[in-house]
Amino acid sequence: MVYHWQSHSVKLCGVDDMVLLPRLTEDAIVDNLKKRFLDDYIFTSIGPVLISVNPFKQMKYFGDKEIEQYQGAALYENPPHVFGLSDQMFRNLLIDAESQCVIISGESGAGKTVAARYIMSYIARISGGSDKVQHVKDIVLNSNPLLEAFGNAKTIRNNNSSRFGKYVEIIFNAAGQPVGG
Ligand SMILES: Nc1ncnc2c1ncn2[C@@H]1O[C@H](COP(=O)(O)OP(=O)(O)OP(=O)(O)O)[C@@H](O)[C@H]1O
């Protein structure tokens, strides 16, 4: 499968969504994730769940062009991505006027903190708003390094390990702009 992204093309082996695997065994799941990882692609869906494998290097598909590409797009139009998940949540918030929640789980060093940062940055980027709203976004985003300064430590698994559980709540107005957190 070849996706033509705005900035580059990505050729992906394996399946985007593992519900499409002929047999959903542990071996088949690991094999699919491995094939995609070897193609430098870290995201795979399994139904509504997004699986992310820590690449331990900066991947090229987290830029402005990708933010633009995922904004307002149907999930099937693009490869699975944390921006796709974020966009879907944001649209559900606006359309259904219902609170949305994302649960990020994984072992230490799996990339949960980085994924949470991408989600918050994506929502901040696409939600627009006045200077006052921008101020709220700045506070929400800047709370990350502040909390990490107090609550993170180096461990044998992760140089920047969160030593605390994190519950982040962002409050939106009817226009979908963050007004508090
Ligand atoms: N998407 C990513 N792209 C590049 N590097 C990443 C990515 N995700 C994680 N990393 C790298 O892996 C390190 C560990 O990730 P992170 O701190 O997010 O793990 P964690 O699951 O929150 O761990 P812990 O439970 O110990 O806090 C990061 O500091 C970063 O160097």
The ligand as an SDF file (V2000), in Angstrom:
LIG
                    3D

 31 33  0  0  0  0  0  0  0  0999 V2000
    6.5930    9.1110   18.8080 N   0  0  0  0  0  0  0  0  0  0  0  0
    7.8640    9.1750   19.2260 C   0  0  0  0  0  0  0  0  0  0  0  0
    8.8150    9.6010   18.3740 N   0  0  0  0  0  0  0  0  0  0  0  0
   10.1090    9.6800   18.7590 C   0  0  0  0  0  0  0  0  0  0  0  0
   10.5590    9.3340   19.9880 N   0  0  0  0  0  0  0  0  0  0  0  0
    9.6450    8.9080   20.8780 C   0  0  0  0  0  0  0  0  0  0  0  0
    8.2620    8.7940   20.5470 C   0  0  0  0  0  0  0  0  0  0  0  0
    7.6240    8.3140   21.6250 N   0  0  0  0  0  0  0  0  0  0  0  0
    8.5540    8.1720   22.5810 C   0  0  0  0  0  0  0  0  0  0  0  0
    9.7690    8.5180   22.1380 N   0  0  0  0  0  0  0  0  0  0  0  0
   11.0520    8.4690   22.9020 C   0  0  0  0  0  0  0  0  0  0  0  0
   10.9310    7.5460   23.9700 O   0  0  0  0  0  0  0  0  0  0  0  0
   11.1210    8.1960   25.2280 C   0  0  0  0  0  0  0  0  0  0  0  0
   10.1510    7.6110   26.2350 C   0  0  0  0  0  0  0  0  0  0  0  0
    8.8240    7.9540   25.8740 O   0  0  0  0  0  0  0  0  0  0  0  0
    7.7600    8.4420   26.9510 P   0  0  0  0  0  0  0  0  0  0  0  0
    8.4070    9.2410   28.0290 O   0  0  0  0  0  0  0  0  0  0  0  0
    6.6220    9.0550   26.2010 O   0  0  0  0  0  0  0  0  0  0  0  0
    7.3170    7.0310   27.5650 O   0  0  0  0  0  0  0  0  0  0  0  0
    6.1970    6.7470   28.6570 P   0  0  0  0  0  0  0  0  0  0  0  0
    5.3630    5.6460   28.1140 O   0  0  0  0  0  0  0  0  0  0  0  0
    5.4730    8.0190   29.0230 O   0  0  0  0  0  0  0  0  0  0  0  0
    7.0650    6.1960   29.8500 O   0  0  0  0  0  0  0  0  0  0  0  0
    6.8380    6.2390   31.4540 P   0  0  0  0  0  0  0  0  0  0  0  0
    5.6550    5.3570   31.7420 O   0  0  0  0  0  0  0  0  0  0  0  0
    8.1280    5.6970   31.9850 O   0  0  0  0  0  0  0  0  0  0  0  0
    6.6350    7.6590   31.8130 O   0  0  0  0  0  0  0  0  0  0  0  0
   10.8980    9.6910   24.9570 C   0  0  0  0  0  0  0  0  0  0  0  0
   11.6150   10.5030   25.8420 O   0  0  0  0  0  0  0  0  0  0  0  0
   11.4020    9.8260   23.5290 C   0  0  0  0  0  0  0  0  0  0  0  0
   12.8130    9.9420   23.5130 O   0  0  0  0  0  0  0  0  0  0  0  0
  1  2  1  0
  2  3  1  0
  2  7  2  0
  3  4  2  0
  4  5  1  0
  5  6  2  0
  6  7  1  0
  6 10  1  0
  7  8  1  0
  8  9  2  0
  9 10  1  0
 10 11  1  0
 11 12  1  0
 11 30  1  0
 12 13  1  0
 13 14  1  0
 13 28  1  0
 14 15  1  0
 15 16  1  0
 16 17  2  0
 16 18  1  0
 16 19  1  0
 19 20  1  0
 20 21  2  0
 20 22  1  0
 20 23  1  0
 23 24  1  0
 24 25  2  0
 24 26  1  0
 24 27  1  0
 28 29  1  0
 28 30  1  0
 30 31  1  0
M  END
$$$$
